[in-house]
Amino acid sequence: MAKVVYQGRSYERRDDETVLRCLLRNDVRAPYSCESGACQSCTMQATKGVIPSNAQEDLKETQKVLGYFKPCVCKPKGDLEVVALDDAHQQKQQLTVVEKSFLNDEILRLRLSCDESFKYHAGQFINLFKEDLIRSYSLASLPDSDRTLELHIKRVPLGVVSHWLCDDVQVGDQLSVAGPMGECFYHETGREEGLLAVGTGSGLAPLWGIVRDALTHGFDKPIILCHGGMTPELLYYVDELRLLEKRYGNFNYYPCVSGIDENALPADISWGFPNDVAFALQPDLVKWQLFLCGHPEMVINAKRKAFLQGVALQDIHADPFLPASPPA
Ligand SMILES: Cc1cc2nc3c(=O)[nH]c(=O)nc-3n(C[C@H](O)[C@H](O)[C@H](O)COP(=O)(O)OP(=O)(O)OC[C@H]3O[C@@H](n4cnc5c(N)ncnc54)[C@H](O)[C@@H]3O)c2cc1C
């Protein structure tokens, strides 16, 4: 059996166990959230041993060189010596809530103060801490023009952190956050034929940033945004997106509703799931860049379908809003 040496103490790792699960089984208090390699909240540093490449996917090159890795997806072949990242290395910082408003019955918009030293791309996400709990939230703001960070938070039934943010956190409070991180952002390659953005619920947050980022940087090929909710009341930023459509001839916005009878919908709302609407509108997506955010099932299905239809994996940017794993 291989060993994990953590902060000087050695633990036997079972063959099929990740480094994180091995530590948790041995009552080590290690931070984690999604346990799928997406949120990066469990990132550690290896000081000895060979890190499998999948455990460094999506990390910055500088972090890879330093031996940072994601223990939740790491099953090394041999022994691995690891250390926890301290607050400085996690780049944790305190940001002040400067605005709090509800975009509909389910979704809260939070604006957080930030200065120019906070560098990010629209569409990336931050990790937000409530004591030991860590949750990821995507950035809807534009670094070049917005002076605050904007988050859209869906109130999840029985959700600890989303309820706390919706009900208890007040303007003026300080929130502890780390980041930004993630690869779901606009980056013109020069060879794409268009951008397709598909999201459900608060999955509009990163897309609102990404679409505006592309438009304000002069992207002049077609941009299609399909945003879905169960009912028309659960859509939001409809007026803002319609305005954007009027201003930019290459941008088309399709609000989609799947939870009520098709005949009861106004003509300017599409019926169905946003991924189905999107694939019907644009069946040929070869050389398009895709951005898929929100409900994990929608994101994973849409990613698979796009890949099977010939979209290169490097052109598919997906952030499934995976829930945090239950405490070990
Ligand atoms: C990369 C990334 C980006 C994300 N960005 C956003 C974002 O911009 N906005 C946003 O609102 N969320 C986002 N999320 C999800 C977010 O991190 C939390 O998982 C979510 O807010 C629920 O946390 P909670 O503490 O309220 O619920 P928890 O206490 O963790 O969960 C309570 C219960 O609800 C279930 N649950 C969790 N999430 C959902 C859900 N979405 N729908 C239905 N049931 C659920 C859990 O399985 C559990 O049974 C993102 C997640 C990832 C990985």
The ligand as a Gaussian input file, in Angstrom:
#p B3LYP/6-31G(d) Opt

LIG

0 1
 C      -17.124000      25.973000     -10.277000
 C      -18.448000      26.240000      -9.570000
 C      -19.079000      27.459000      -9.746000
 C      -20.308000      27.706000      -9.115000
 N      -20.917000      28.916000      -9.319000
 C      -22.123000      29.166000      -8.745000
 C      -22.815000      30.427000      -8.974000
 O      -22.320000      31.326000      -9.662000
 N      -24.023000      30.592000      -8.392000
 C      -24.618000      29.623000      -7.602000
 O      -25.753000      29.840000      -7.120000
 N      -23.970000      28.447000      -7.353000
 C      -22.750000      28.201000      -7.892000
 N      -22.105000      27.008000      -7.622000
 C      -22.695000      26.085000      -6.616000
 C      -22.292000      26.558000      -5.191000
 O      -20.890000      26.403000      -5.030000
 C      -22.974000      25.757000      -4.056000
 O      -22.864000      24.378000      -4.301000
 C      -24.429000      26.125000      -3.890000
 O      -24.555000      27.504000      -3.575000
 C      -25.093000      25.301000      -2.759000
 O      -24.383000      25.514000      -1.570000
 P      -25.156000      25.439000      -0.153000
 O      -24.135000      25.485000       0.923000
 O      -26.241000      26.460000      -0.113000
 O      -25.853000      24.017000      -0.225000
 P      -25.353000      22.685000       0.541000
 O      -25.564000      22.884000       2.004000
 O      -23.976000      22.346000       0.048000
 O      -26.366000      21.612000      -0.049000
 C      -27.635000      21.379000       0.534000
 C      -28.394000      20.337000      -0.270000
 O      -28.725000      20.853000      -1.551000
 C      -28.194000      20.070000      -2.600000
 N      -27.786000      21.050000      -3.638000
 C      -26.631000      21.748000      -3.697000
 N      -26.641000      22.570000      -4.776000
 C      -27.829000      22.389000      -5.376000
 C      -28.444000      22.957000      -6.514000
 N      -27.796000      23.877000      -7.272000
 N      -29.692000      22.577000      -6.833000
 C      -30.359000      21.659000      -6.094000
 N      -29.822000      21.076000      -4.991000
 C      -28.588000      21.431000      -4.648000
 C      -27.048000      19.333000      -1.989000
 O      -26.770000      18.123000      -2.683000
 C      -27.567000      19.089000      -0.575000
 O      -28.448000      17.993000      -0.549000
 C      -20.888000      26.728000      -8.257000
 C      -20.230000      25.510000      -8.064000
 C      -19.024000      25.252000      -8.709000
 C      -18.331000      23.923000      -8.481000

